[in-house]
Amino acid sequence: METKLTLKLDQMVIISAKKYAKNKHKSLSKLVEDYFKNLVYEYAPPKKYPPLIEKLSGVISEDDLKKLAREDERARYILREDR
């Protein structure tokens, strides 16, 4: 659910942020949302499993999750470009 947020900022900061957002092909709202997400997630506890496996949590057993995590690590290793 999206909700409006009103912020009071220095005019030059707003102008600079709008230019930055335009160069990144994002809206200023999306830029601020991404910043807040990074800020919040920076202090969140690290995830135990990759995102796909987290999504499957509760759908499959803990043993199957561990197996998928090992397979995901193997796939990342195989696909690494610096080998």
LOZAZA-565464 format. One record per residue: residue in three letters; x, y, z of N, C-alpha, C in turn; residue number from 0. Coordinates in steps of 0.2 Angstrom, whole numbers, plus 5000, padded with zeros to 4 digits. Last residue first. Example, Ala and Ser with C-alpha at 12.3 -4.5 7.8 and 13.67 -1.06 7.14 Angstrom:
<lumvexs>
+------+--------+---------+------+---------+----------+-------+--------+---------+------+-----+
! type ! n.east ! n.north ! n.up ! ca.east ! ca.north ! ca.up ! c.east ! c.north ! c.up ! seq !
+------+--------+---------+------+---------+----------+-------+--------+---------+------+-----+
!  SER !   5064 !    4989 ! 5035 !    5068 !     4995 !  5036 !   5064 !    5000 ! 5039 !   1 !
!  ALA !   5066 !    4972 ! 5039 !    5062 !     4978 !  5039 !   5066 !    4984 ! 5039 !   0 !
+------+--------+---------+------+---------+----------+-------+--------+---------+------+-----+
</lumvexs>
This chain:
<lumvexs>
+------+--------+---------+------+---------+----------+-------+--------+---------+------+-----+
! type ! n.east ! n.north ! n.up ! ca.east ! ca.north ! ca.up ! c.east ! c.north ! c.up ! seq !
+------+--------+---------+------+---------+----------+-------+--------+---------+------+-----+
!  ARG !   5184 !    4915 ! 4940 !    5187 !     4909 !  4940 !   5192 !    4908 ! 4934 !  82 !
!  ASP !   5176 !    4926 ! 4939 !    5183 !     4927 !  4941 !   5187 !    4921 ! 4942 !  81 !
!  GLU !   5162 !    4924 ! 4938 !    5166 !     4926 !  4932 !   5174 !    4926 ! 4933 !  80 !
!  ARG !   5152 !    4910 ! 4944 !    5157 !     4916 !  4946 !   5161 !    4917 ! 4939 !  79 !
!  LEU !   5145 !    4899 ! 4943 !    5143 !     4905 !  4938 !   5148 !    4911 ! 4939 !  78 !
!  ILE !   5149 !    4891 ! 4953 !    5150 !     4889 !  4946 !   5149 !    4895 ! 4941 !  77 !
!  TYR !   5145 !    4898 ! 4964 !    5152 !     4897 !  4963 !   5153 !    4895 ! 4956 !  76 !
!  ARG !   5131 !    4898 ! 4963 !    5135 !     4904 !  4963 !   5142 !    4903 ! 4961 !  75 !
!  ALA !   5129 !    4884 ! 4964 !    5127 !     4888 !  4957 !   5131 !    4894 ! 4957 !  74 !
!  ARG !   5132 !    4882 ! 4977 !    5136 !     4879 !  4972 !   5135 !    4882 ! 4965 !  73 !
!  GLU !   5123 !    4890 ! 4983 !    5130 !     4891 !  4984 !   5134 !    4888 ! 4979 !  72 !
!  ASP !   5111 !    4882 ! 4980 !    5112 !     4889 !  4978 !   5119 !    4892 ! 4978 !  71 !
!  GLU !   5114 !    4870 ! 4986 !    5114 !     4870 !  4979 !   5114 !    4877 ! 4976 !  70 !
!  ARG !   5113 !    4875 ! 4999 !    5119 !     4872 !  4997 !   5119 !    4872 ! 4989 !  69 !
!  ALA !   5099 !    4878 ! 4999 !    5104 !     4883 !  5001 !   5111 !    4881 ! 4998 !  68 !
!  LEU !   5093 !    4866 ! 4997 !    5092 !     4871 !  4992 !   5098 !    4877 ! 4993 !  67 !
!  LYS !   5096 !    4860 ! 5009 !    5099 !     4857 !  5003 !   5098 !    4862 ! 4997 !  66 !
!  LYS !   5089 !    4868 ! 5018 !    5096 !     4867 !  5019 !   5099 !    4865 ! 5012 !  65 !
!  LEU !   5076 !    4865 ! 5014 !    5079 !     4872 !  5013 !   5086 !    4872 ! 5014 !  64 !
!  ASP !   5075 !    4852 ! 5017 !    5075 !     4853 !  5010 !   5077 !    4860 ! 5009 !  63 !
!  ASP !   5075 !    4853 ! 5031 !    5081 !     4849 !  5028 !   5081 !    4851 ! 5020 !  62 !
!  GLU !   5063 !    4860 ! 5033 !    5070 !     4863 !  5035 !   5076 !    4860 ! 5031 !  61 !
!  SER !   5051 !    4858 ! 5020 !    5054 !     4856 !  5026 !   5061 !    4860 ! 5027 !  60 !
!  ILE !   5041 !    4870 ! 5012 !    5045 !     4864 !  5012 !   5048 !    4863 ! 5019 !  59 !
!  VAL !   5034 !    4881 ! 5016 !    5031 !     4877 !  5011 !   5034 !    4870 ! 5011 !  58 !
!  GLY !   5041 !    4888 ! 5025 !    5035 !     4885 !  5028 !   5031 !    4881 ! 5023 !  57 !
!  SER !   5050 !    4897 ! 5013 !    5049 !     4895 !  5020 !   5042 !    4893 ! 5022 !  56 !
!  LEU !   5050 !    4902 ! 5001 !    5048 !     4895 !  5001 !   5047 !    4893 ! 5009 !  55 !
!  LYS !   5057 !    4914 ! 5003 !    5050 !     4914 !  5001 !   5047 !    4907 ! 5002 !  54 !
!  GLU !   5070 !    4910 ! 5006 !    5066 !     4913 !  5011 !   5058 !    4913 ! 5010 !  53 !
!  ILE !   5073 !    4906 ! 4994 !    5072 !     4900 !  4999 !   5068 !    4903 ! 5004 !  52 !
!  LEU !   5075 !    4918 ! 4987 !    5070 !     4913 !  4985 !   5068 !    4908 ! 4990 !  51 !
!  PRO !   5085 !    4925 ! 4995 !    5078 !     4927 !  4995 !   5073 !    4922 ! 4992 !  50 !
!  PRO !   5095 !    4913 ! 5005 !    5094 !     4917 !  4999 !   5087 !    4919 ! 4999 !  49 !
!  TYR !   5094 !    4912 ! 5023 !    5094 !     4909 !  5017 !   5094 !    4915 ! 5011 !  48 !
!  LYS !   5095 !    4921 ! 5034 !    5098 !     4914 !  5035 !   5099 !    4911 ! 5028 !  47 !
!  LYS !   5099 !    4938 ! 5033 !    5095 !     4933 !  5032 !   5099 !    4926 ! 5032 !  46 !
!  PRO !   5105 !    4948 ! 5047 !    5106 !     4945 !  5041 !   5101 !    4939 ! 5040 !  45 !
!  PRO !   5093 !    4960 ! 5055 !    5098 !     4954 !  5055 !   5099 !    4951 ! 5048 !  44 !
!  ALA !   5094 !    4977 ! 5049 !    5090 !     4971 !  5050 !   5095 !    4965 ! 5051 !  43 !
!  TYR !   5101 !    4988 ! 5046 !    5101 !     4986 !  5053 !   5097 !    4980 ! 5054 !  42 !
!  GLU !   5099 !    4989 ! 5032 !    5105 !     4989 !  5035 !   5106 !    4987 ! 5042 !  41 !
!  TYR !   5085 !    4991 ! 5031 !    5088 !     4984 !  5030 !   5095 !    4983 ! 5032 !  40 !
!  VAL !   5084 !    5005 ! 5033 !    5080 !     5000 !  5037 !   5084 !    4993 ! 5037 !  39 !
!  LEU !   5092 !    5009 ! 5022 !    5093 !     5012 !  5029 !   5090 !    5007 ! 5034 !  38 !
!  ASN !   5085 !    5004 ! 5011 !    5092 !     5002 !  5012 !   5094 !    5004 ! 5020 !  37 !
!  LYS !   5073 !    5010 ! 5012 !    5073 !     5003 !  5012 !   5081 !    5001 ! 5014 !  36 !
!  PHE !   5076 !    5023 ! 5010 !    5074 !     5021 !  5017 !   5074 !    5014 ! 5017 !  35 !
!  TYR !   5081 !    5023 ! 4997 !    5085 !     5025 !  5002 !   5083 !    5023 ! 5009 !  34 !
!  ASP !   5069 !    5019 ! 4990 !    5075 !     5015 !  4990 !   5080 !    5016 ! 4996 !  33 !
!  GLU !   5062 !    5031 ! 4993 !    5059 !     5024 !  4995 !   5065 !    5019 ! 4996 !  32 !
!  VAL !   5069 !    5040 ! 4986 !    5068 !     5041 !  4993 !   5066 !    5034 ! 4996 !  31 !
!  LEU !   5067 !    5035 ! 4973 !    5074 !     5036 !  4976 !   5074 !    5036 ! 4983 !  30 !
!  LYS !   5054 !    5036 ! 4971 !    5057 !     5029 !  4971 !   5064 !    5030 ! 4974 !  29 !
!  SER !   5052 !    5050 ! 4972 !    5049 !     5045 !  4977 !   5052 !    5039 ! 4977 !  28 !
!  LEU !   5059 !    5054 ! 4960 !    5061 !     5056 !  4967 !   5058 !    5051 ! 4972 !  27 !
!  SER !   5060 !    5040 ! 4949 !    5056 !     5046 !  4952 !   5060 !    5047 ! 4958 !  26 !
!  LYS !   5074 !    5037 ! 4938 !    5070 !     5035 !  4944 !   5066 !    5041 ! 4946 !  25 !
!  HIS !   5085 !    5038 ! 4930 !    5079 !     5036 !  4927 !   5074 !    5033 ! 4932 !  24 !
!  LYS !   5096 !    5044 ! 4935 !    5096 !     5037 !  4936 !   5089 !    5034 ! 4933 !  23 !
!  ASN !   5094 !    5057 ! 4931 !    5100 !     5054 !  4928 !   5099 !    5046 ! 4929 !  22 !
!  LYS !   5083 !    5059 ! 4940 !    5082 !     5059 !  4933 !   5088 !    5056 ! 4929 !  21 !
!  ALA !   5090 !    5059 ! 4952 !    5084 !     5054 !  4951 !   5083 !    5054 ! 4943 !  20 !
!  TYR !   5098 !    5070 ! 4951 !    5101 !     5064 !  4952 !   5096 !    5058 ! 4950 !  19 !
!  LYS !   5088 !    5080 ! 4950 !    5093 !     5079 !  4944 !   5096 !    5072 ! 4945 !  18 !
!  LYS !   5082 !    5079 ! 4962 !    5078 !     5078 !  4956 !   5083 !    5077 ! 4950 !  17 !
!  ALA !   5093 !    5082 ! 4971 !    5090 !     5075 !  4971 !   5086 !    5074 ! 4965 !  16 !
!  SER !   5095 !    5096 ! 4968 !    5100 !     5091 !  4966 !   5097 !    5084 ! 4966 !  15 !
!  ILE !   5082 !    5101 ! 4972 !    5084 !     5102 !  4965 !   5090 !    5097 ! 4963 !  14 !
!  ILE !   5083 !    5097 ! 4986 !    5078 !     5095 !  4982 !   5080 !    5095 ! 4974 !  13 !
!  VAL !   5094 !    5105 ! 4990 !    5094 !     5097 !  4990 !   5089 !    5094 ! 4986 !  12 !
!  MET !   5090 !    5118 ! 4988 !    5095 !     5115 !  4984 !   5096 !    5108 ! 4984 !  11 !
!  GLN !   5080 !    5118 ! 4998 !    5078 !     5119 !  4991 !   5083 !    5116 ! 4986 !  10 !
!  ASP !   5079 !    5107 ! 5011 !    5082 !     5113 !  5008 !   5081 !    5113 ! 5001 !   9 !
!  LEU !   5063 !    5100 ! 5015 !    5070 !     5099 !  5014 !   5073 !    5106 ! 5011 !   8 !
!  LYS !   5051 !    5091 ! 5022 !    5053 !     5098 !  5022 !   5061 !    5098 ! 5021 !   7 !
!  LEU !   5039 !    5080 ! 5016 !    5046 !     5081 !  5019 !   5047 !    5088 ! 5018 !   6 !
!  THR !   5025 !    5069 ! 5017 !    5028 !     5076 !  5016 !   5034 !    5077 ! 5019 !   5 !
!  LEU !   5019 !    5055 ! 5009 !    5024 !     5058 !  5014 !   5026 !    5065 ! 5012 !   4 !
!  LYS !   5006 !    5044 ! 5005 !    5010 !     5050 !  5004 !   5014 !    5052 ! 5010 !   3 !
!  THR !   5008 !    5026 ! 5002 !    5005 !     5032 !  5006 !   5009 !    5038 ! 5005 !   2 !
!  GLU !   5003 !    5011 ! 4995 !    5007 !     5017 !  4995 !   5004 !    5022 ! 4999 !   1 !
!  MET !   5004 !    4994 ! 5000 !    5000 !     5000 !  5000 !   5004 !    5006 ! 5000 !   0 !
+------+--------+---------+------+---------+----------+-------+--------+---------+------+-----+
</lumvexs>
